[in-house]
Amino acid sequence: MTDNAMKPTIPVFLSLNAGYVDTAGFLALQGLFTAHVTGNFVTFGASLVLGTSGAVAKLLALPVFCAVVVGVGLLGLRFSAGQFPIFRALLAIKVFLLALAASLAIWLGPFKTGDGWPAIATGMTLVSAMAIQNSVQRVHLSNSPPTTLMTGTTTQIMLDVAHLLHGAMPEAKSVIRARLTRMSANVISFALGCAAGALGFALFGDWCFLAPPILALPTFFLAMPKSS
């Protein structure tokens, strides 16, 4: 397991990346959510009712996501007892998948339909990358707020604000404020990623997907063990 107290900036970078990938993917791939796949249940139903494209990719997103998470879990169990740096290895694979998705988007895009194989191949590569991020966050950064889904985090922030406004006990205030700082950093970072993804797609089209692997690369180096 990774001591995320020593790596406080990793979740911030992960949230920034997730916001960017989810927004850019949604815009480029006909409404496909790549970072939090549960949103695809809603858009899949909307696609069926409205007759819009992308239903196939949205239907595939969940099993692809699940398969990758199972694979990550098996890898973690396989190497949990050894000295293999599984945390950094998974981050490296994620960077590779994001780079591959960028290449596919630039080569095969723009995507006029979400049901064609070019959009599906690109979308499922992005889904796989973000499935790795979700798995890494749950296993190796379990004490940190989620980096791809902000609903629960925002709810906790508002509850903590309510406790502070009501007048929390002095011994509880430091704990609440520390949690507020961590969670607020993730939400702000995710929001900035969303804004950057939208702006990047508006300005550069599918070339905007060059940014995610670059944004993901710092986490690989931040995960290096400290020299003794």
N, C-alpha and C positions, 0 to 999 in steps of 0.2 A: 504494500500500500504506500501511497505517496503522502508525505507530510505536507498537506496543503497550507499549513500555517507558515511553512518556509517558502511557499510559492504563491503569495497572495495575488499576484498580477495575472496568473494563468487564467482563472475564471473570467477576468475582465476581457482578455484577448479572445477567449472562446465565445463570450457573449457578443462581442463586436463582430466576430466572424459569422456567428449564427444569424444575427440580424441582417447582415449583408447578403449572405447566401440565400436566406429565405425570401427576402424581398426581390433580389435580382432573379432568382429562380421563378418566383411567382409571375413576374412581369414577362420573362423570356419564354417560359414553358407553359403558357396558356393556363395560369392559375394553379400550378403545382406547388404545394408546400414541401420543401425538401428538408427542413430542420425539425419541424414538429408535425409529424405525419397525420396526427389525428384531425387536423384541419381539412385533410383530403376527404374525410367522410362527408363533410358538409358540401364541399365543392363537387364531389362525385355525384351526390344527389342532385345538385343544381345542374350539373352537366347533362344528366339524364332527362331532367324536366325541361330544360331550356334548349337542349339539342346542341350545346356547345362542345367543342373538341376538348380532348384531354382526359376523357373518362378512363381510358385504358391505363394511362400512366398513373392516375390517381388510385385505381384499383390495385395496381402492382406495387405501389409505394409501401404499403403495410407489410406484405410478405417479404419484400426485399429488405426492408428495415429490420424485421424480426430475424431473418436469416443471418444478417450481418451481426446483430447483437448476440445471437447464439454462438456464432463463430468467435467473436471476441471473448465471450464467456469461456468457451472451451480453451482458447489460447491462454487466458488468464489462469485457468486451473492447471493447464499443462506446465506452465512455467512459474507457478506461484512458489514452489519450493526451491527454485534455483536462483542463480545470480543474473539471469537474463533480464535486461532492462525493458520489461514488457510495456511499461507506461510510455517511455520514449519511442519504442518501436511502433506502438499504435498511433502516436502523434505523427510519426514519419509516414505511416501508411495513409493517414488522413491527408497530409500535405500532398502526397503523390496522387491520391484520388481527386483532390481539388484541381491539381495541375492537369490531370487527364481530362477532367470535365471542362476545364477552360479550353483545352485543345479541341475537344469535340464541339463545343459551342461555337468557337471561331471557325472551325472547318465546316461544320454542318449547318450552322445557323445562317440567317434568322429562321425561326421555327414558325411557319404559317399555320401549322396544326399541331396539337399536342398528342395526337394519336399515331403519328408516323414514327418509324424506328429511329430517326435521328433525335427527335425530342425525347423519346423513351430512353434511349441509350445515355443521353446526356443527363436526363433527370434521375435515372436510377444510379448513375455514378455519384451524383451529388447527394442523393438519399443515403447511399452507402457511406460516404464520407461523414455525413452528419450523424448516422447511426453509430459510427465509431466514436464521435465526440460525445454523444449521449451516454454511451457505455463507459467511456473513460471518466466522465464526470460522476457517474453513479458509483463506480468502483474505486477510483483513485482520488477523487475530490469530493467524497461523500459529505464532508462537513461544509461544503460551499453551496450557495444557492444554485438552482438550475440555470443553465446557460442558454437554453433554447426555448423555454416556455416561461413567460413572465407573469402569468395570471396568479399563481400561488405566491410568487415573490412579492408582487404588488399588494396582494391581500395582506401578507404578513407585515409589510411596511406600514400600511394604513392602521393595522391593529397596534403596532408598536407606537405609532404617532398618537393613537388614542390613549394608550397607557401613559405616555409622557404628559399628554394634556391633562389627564385625570389626576396625575401626581403619583408616579410610581415611587416605591420605596427607594431610598438612596442606594442600597446595595444592588438593586435591580436596574437602576438607571444606566450604569456603565455597561452592563450586558446588553441592554436594549439598544443603546447608542452604537455599540460595536457592531451589532447585527444590522442595524439600520445603515451603517456606513458600507458594510459589505454588500448588502442587498441593493442599496441605491446605486452603487457603482456598477453592478451588473445590469440593472434596468437602464441606466443612462447609456452604458456602453452598447447594449442591444439596440436602443433607440437610435443612437448615432450610426450604428451599422445599417439599420433599416434606411435611414436618410441617405447614407452614402451609397447603398445598393440602388436605391431609386434614382439618385442623381447620376450614378455611374452608368446605369442602363439608358437613361434619357440622353446622356451625352455621347456614349461610346457604343451603345447596342451590346452585342454579344461579346465584344472585347472587354466589357466590364468584368468578365469572369477571370481575368488575369489577376485581379486583386485578392480573391480569397486565399490562394496558396501563399501569397506574400504575407497576408495578415495572419495566417496560421503558422508560419515558420518560426516566429519568436517563441511560441510555446514549446517547441522542440528544444531550444537552447535554454529556456527557463527551467525545463525539467531536468537539466543536468544535475547530478548529485554534487553537493558542495565538497570542495577539497578539504580534507582533514588537516 
